[in-house]
């Protein structure tokens, strides 16, 4: 992992201006009190992960955020035919590649959903260029996974293994849902569109929406716009394709 590791929780510092130690000697009493490094991002603590209402003083907030969905294509077919240990190793590798790429760009892993990853950028670690960072994280995921032959090639008679990524940005709601079982998550049309865009992506393809593309147009100039009618979305969604891996 190439990301610089912070000695204090960056989420607590940005949102509450509280220096919560997560590394070094000063972090020991906090660990004894149950405050540990978050699983969502190694520069956050579990206060950000499990005590959202205390951090933000409300159950839900509305923010500008970018959502990235990454899905492992061909996983279901592979899991029915390959050795269970190899399938598990491949899934672990996919999760790790996604996590490291997302963390390096200050995103959080909000959910692992079977063979898919849901990441959020701009909360709780904030940044004006969150849409750009999400795209760069997607490119990094593709590059990391392309280095592993089991993720990009299979026997010609089988469904190919690869990654499909969808990215959308906009105003969304994030916070705690549920009462008996509380869950910290992002909800709303931004998530729905990102999920549908990801479903439309081919293996090895990053699809970004028209709201995302201006943030990376200097890196990928002249891409052709495609308006797509996506399942469950009333209006056509403008997308741009970044073919990163075959």
C-alpha positions in Angstrom: 0.0 0.0 0.0 1.4 3.4 -1.0 -0.9 5.7 0.9 0.6 7.8 3.7 -0.7 6.5 7.1 -1.8 9.2 9.5 -1.2 9.2 13.2 -4.6 10.7 14.0 -8.0 9.9 12.5 -8.5 12.3 9.6 -12.3 12.0 9.7 -12.6 13.0 13.3 -10.2 15.9 12.7 -12.0 17.2 9.7 -15.5 16.7 11.1 -15.1 17.4 14.8 -11.6 19.0 15.0 -10.7 16.2 17.5 -7.2 14.7 17.3 -8.0 11.0 17.9 -4.7 9.0 17.8 -4.9 5.8 15.8 -1.2 5.0 15.6 1.8 5.3 18.0 2.0 5.2 21.8 -0.8 7.8 22.2 -3.2 5.4 20.5 -2.9 2.7 23.1 -5.4 4.0 25.6 -7.9 4.6 22.8 -7.5 1.0 21.6 -8.1 -0.2 25.1 -11.3 1.9 25.1 -12.4 0.2 21.9 -11.4 2.9 19.4 -9.5 1.2 16.6 -8.5 1.8 13.0 -11.5 1.6 10.7 -12.0 -1.1 8.2 -13.4 1.5 5.7 -10.1 3.4 5.5 -6.8 2.9 7.5 -6.7 6.7 8.2 -10.0 6.6 10.0 -11.1 5.3 13.3 -14.1 3.3 14.4 -15.8 6.4 15.7 -16.3 7.4 12.0 -17.5 3.9 11.2 -19.9 3.1 14.1 -20.8 6.4 15.7 -22.0 8.5 12.8 -24.7 10.3 14.8 -22.3 11.5 17.4 -19.8 12.7 14.8 -22.3 14.6 12.7 -25.0 15.2 15.4 -27.7 13.8 13.1 -28.6 10.5 11.5 -28.4 11.7 7.9 -26.5 14.4 6.1 -26.7 15.6 2.5 -23.3 16.1 0.7 -21.5 16.2 -2.6 -20.0 12.8 -3.1 -18.7 10.4 -5.7 -19.7 6.7 -5.7 -17.6 4.0 -7.4 -18.9 0.5 -8.0 -16.5 -2.2 -9.0 -17.7 -5.7 -9.9 -15.8 -8.9 -10.7 -17.2 -10.2 -14.0 -17.5 -14.0 -14.5 -17.1 -14.8 -10.8 -20.4 -16.7 -10.5 -19.5 -19.0 -13.4 -16.0 -19.5 -12.1 -17.1 -20.3 -8.6 -19.2 -23.2 -9.9 -16.2 -24.8 -11.8 -13.0 -23.8 -10.1 -11.3 -25.1 -6.9 -12.9 -23.4 -3.9 -9.5 -22.3 -2.5 -8.5 -20.7 -5.8 -11.9 -18.8 -5.9 -11.4 -17.5 -2.4 -7.8 -16.4 -3.2 -9.0 -14.6 -6.3 -11.7 -12.8 -4.3 -9.3 -11.8 -1.6 -7.0 -10.4 -4.2 -9.8 -8.5 -5.8 -10.9 -7.0 -2.5 -7.3 -6.0 -1.6 -6.6 -4.4 -5.0 -9.8 -2.4 -4.7 -9.2 -1.4 -1.1 -5.6 -0.2 -1.6 -6.4 1.8 -4.8 -9.4 3.4 -3.1 -7.6 4.2 0.2 -4.7 5.8 -1.7 -7.2 8.3 -3.1 -8.9 9.0 0.3 -12.0 7.0 -0.5 -13.7 4.6 1.9 -14.9 1.0 1.3 -18.5 1.3 2.3 -19.5 -2.2 1.3 -18.2 -5.5 0.1 -21.3 -7.0 -1.7 -20.4 -10.6 -2.8 -18.1 -10.0 -5.8 -18.7 -6.2 -5.9 -17.2 -3.2 -4.0 -19.0 0.0 -3.2 -16.7 3.0 -2.5 -17.5 6.6 -1.5 -15.3 9.6 -2.0 -15.5 13.0 -0.1 -16.7 11.6 3.2 -15.5 11.6 5.9 -12.2 12.6 4.3 -13.2 15.6 2.2 -11.5 16.9 -0.9 -12.6 19.2 -3.8 -11.3 16.8 -6.4 -13.2 13.7 -5.2 -14.6 12.8 -8.6 -11.2 12.9 -10.2 -9.8 10.8 -7.4 -12.5 8.2 -7.8 -11.6 7.9 -11.5 -7.9 7.6 -10.7 -8.8 4.9 -8.1 -10.8 3.0 -10.8 -7.8 3.2 -13.2 -5.6 1.9 -10.4 -7.9 -1.0 -9.7 -7.8 -2.0 -13.4 -4.1 -1.8 -13.5 -3.6 -3.8 -10.3 -6.1 -6.5 -11.4 -4.6 -6.7 -15.0 -1.4 -7.9 -13.5 -3.1 -11.0 -12.3 -3.7 -13.5 -15.1 -6.6 -15.2 -13.3 -8.6 -11.9 -13.4 -8.1 -11.1 -17.1 -8.0 -14.5 -18.9 -9.8 -17.8 -18.9 -10.2 -20.7 -21.3 -11.7 -19.5 -24.5 -14.9 -21.6 -23.9 -15.6 -19.9 -20.6 -16.9 -16.4 -19.7 -13.9 -14.1 -19.3 -12.9 -12.8 -15.9 -12.5 -9.1 -15.6 -13.6 -6.0 -13.8 -16.4 -3.6 -14.6 -16.5 -0.2 -12.9 -19.1 2.5 -12.8 -18.6 6.0 -11.3 -21.2 8.8 -10.7 -21.0 12.0 -8.7 -23.6 14.4 -7.2 -25.6 15.3 -4.1 -26.4 12.3 -2.0 -27.5 11.3 1.5 -25.1 9.5 3.8 -25.6 8.4 7.4 -27.1 5.7 9.7 -30.0 3.6 8.5 -32.0 1.1 10.7 -32.8 0.9 14.3 -32.4 -2.7 15.5 -29.3 -3.0 13.3 -27.6 0.3 12.5 -25.7 0.6 9.3 -23.6 3.4 7.9 -24.2 3.8 4.2 -24.8 6.2 1.3 -28.2 6.2 -0.3 -30.0 8.0 -3.2 -30.0 8.4 -6.9 -26.2 8.8 -7.1 -25.7 5.3 -5.8 -28.5 3.9 -8.0 -27.0 5.5 -11.1 -23.4 4.4 -10.3 -24.7 0.8 -9.8 -26.6 0.8 -13.1 -23.6 2.3 -15.0 -21.3 -0.3 -13.5 -23.7 -3.0 -14.7 -23.5 -1.6 -18.2 -19.7 -1.7 -18.2 -17.9 -4.4 -20.1 -15.1 -6.4 -18.5 -12.1 -4.1 -18.4 -14.2 -1.0 -18.8 -14.7 2.1 -16.6 -17.9 3.9 -17.4 -18.2 7.4 -16.0 -21.2 9.7 -16.2 -21.5 13.1 -17.8 -21.2 14.6 -14.3 -17.8 12.9 -13.7 -16.2 13.3 -17.1 -15.4 17.0 -16.9 -13.2 16.3 -13.9 -10.9 14.0 -16.0 -11.4 15.4 -19.5 -7.8 16.7 -19.4 -6.6 13.2 -18.8 -8.9 11.5 -21.3 -9.7 14.1 -24.0 -12.1 13.6 -26.8 -14.0 10.7 -25.5 -17.3 10.0 -27.2 -20.5 10.5 -25.3 -23.1 7.8 -25.2 -26.6 8.3 -23.8 -27.9 5.1 -22.2 -31.3 4.1 -21.0 -30.5 2.1 -17.8 -32.8 -0.2 -15.9 -34.7 1.6 -13.2 -33.5 5.0 -14.3 -36.2 7.2 -15.9 -34.0 9.5 -17.8 -31.2 8.7 -20.2 -27.7 8.8 -18.6 -24.7 10.2 -20.4 -21.6 8.0 -20.1 -18.0 8.0 -21.3 -16.0 4.9 -21.6 -12.4 4.4 -20.4 -11.2 1.1 -21.8 -8.3 0.3 -19.4 -7.9 -3.4 -19.7 -8.8 -6.0 -22.3 
